[in-house]
Structures are given as structure tokens and as C-alpha cells.
Amino acid sequence: MTSEARASGARFRHVNVIAEDWRRLAAFYTDVFGCVLVPPERDYEGADLARGTAVVEAALQGAHLRLPGHGDTGPSIEIYTYRRNEKRLPNVANRLGFAHIAFAVDGVEAAREAVLAAGGGTVGEVVSLSTSDGRHVTWCYVSDPEGKHGRTEGLELNHVSVEDNKAIVRRFVDEIFVRGNASAVDELVAENFVPHTWPHSGDGRADLKAAIERVHAGLADIEFTIEDLVAEDDRVALRLTSGARHVGDFMGMPASGRSYRIEEIHLFRLRDGQLVEHWHQMDTMGLMQQLRGNGPGQAGMSPTRP
């Protein structure tokens, strides 16, 4: 086979097991082998799932478990339980014990054609759907020449689209900056998150949660208005206007009761639907002058605010 006929950009992603009780099997892999549950839990059904799996009225639940020894971006075991499992039929997606090897590829259709050209077969159709955590996925089931299932997944699954990245950053601004919702941190922020322009201990999630508590103890009536939002590849940049009322200790100053309004610039890097890096610049001098009653100031860097 020529290099042109191969699935471009193929790389290993996960293996799949269909279980009678996915929670029980997931607990086994977690307890015995130290696998780690990767949220969110999956709960899929509908026409697109049925077309992609070739299972009539397909509905399934399950989760991904990160395999040990590969870091937080390594391969995983995908464990699903279908609402109706087949125990004996060969070469069907919901047969008990069915497992597939997943590959992320640059193009699902081209990879599917490469499988067929090499003697493989099809199982379901190529479908696109949205996952429970807001990603857009294009995928299909195929079989190798011996009839074993595989799964080819499009770039969207492993490299979230630019529009998805923008939506994630908008949600981050609303959940974290405005609402101070610390419970959303683990979902939106990667375990190895690095904030580059404010103090961190090496545990980015814990540092962000502490910053949320600190900021929302000192400020009330917090507002963030996104003025510009630009995204390319895995980066999202935004210019926004922020404002709040000073009601407690904040940036070394006791409560003044004054309000402020300043401009800020944020740059995020995302991977697999989560924030992994953050850079931040804001009008620190203007903020300090307004809280002290001295009027607007000039742009500067802030090491103390998320």
C-alpha cells in the first residue's frame, strides 16, 4: 500500500469493551490497575448512534478510564453498556465482550476508504454528533480483514474545533470569572493547567479554585463583557471589559465600596476540550486608582488575579 492510501495522521487513542454492567467493570479496572475515570460519564442514544453502530434503537451508557503510565493525555479504556446487549451475534457493535481499537485520523472518510482498500469492511455509516461535553465528533465503525472491529475517529474528536474552543472559553468566563463556580474547574481545566501570569504552586486546578475564593471574597456584582474573541488552532484570545464593586480585601486593599471598570486581555491554550495554559494582562494601575478614588490609569500586568 502506498503512503497516499494510508489513513493520514493515524495514532492510537483507546480500546473499547462492552460490559453487562459498565460501572462494575470500571470499578475493577480502577481498583486493580489504577485506571482513572475521565469525566463526563457517557449517555448516548438516538438516530445518529444507531446509524453509526448499525444497532437498531441503540442506547448506551459508560465512561472512559485513563490507562496508567501514560499521563493525563494517554490512551484509555472505553467501557460501555448498551441498553440491549447481544450475546452471540458476531460482528455487531453491541455484542458482549466486543472491543475496538480507536485511531484518531485527519479525515474519517479517507481513512474508511483506506480500510476498505486493504480488505477491511464496514459496520455502520460515517456520522457526526455532539458529545455530552459539547464536542463535535465525526466517526464510524469498520472491521479489519479478519472481521475484528476497529473505529476511525475524525480530527474533531481529539482536536476540538476552533468554534468549540471559543465556546469553552466563553463558558469559562461565565462560570469562573463571573459566577465563581469552583465546581466547574475540574471539567473546564486540565489537571496539568498552568497559569503563567499569576502565582501558582504546581497544582493549577487548586490554585485557580483558591483564586476564585479570594477574588469573590473581595468583589461583588462582578461583570465581564467580551469585546473581541479570536481563535486559531489550539489558542483562544479575548479582549474584555470587567467591572465589580470592592466589598472585601482585594489585592492588598481593604474594602472601599467603590466600583471599577477596566479592560483585560486573556490568552488560553486548549487541548481535548480543556484549558491547559493561560496568560493574562489587565489595566492594574487603572484598577488600583479607581478603587482608591483617583480615576483611570494605564495598562499593566497583574500577578494576583486569575
Secondary structure, DSSP 8 states (H G I E B T S, - for coil): --GGGS-TT-EEEEEEEE-SSHHHHHHHHHHHH--EEEEEEEEEESHHHHHHHT-TT-EEEEEEEE-TTSGGGS-EEEEEEESS-BSS-SS-TTBTT---EEEE-S-HHHHHHHHHHTT-EE-S--EEEE-TTS-EEEEEEEE-TTS-EEEEE-HHHHS--HHHHHHHHHHHIIIIIIT--GGGHHHHEEEEEEESSS---S-HHHHHHHHHHHHHHHEEEEEEEEEEEEEETTEEEEEEEEEEEE-S-BTTB-----EEEEEEEEEEEEETTEEEEEEEEE-HHHHHHHHHTS-----B--SS--
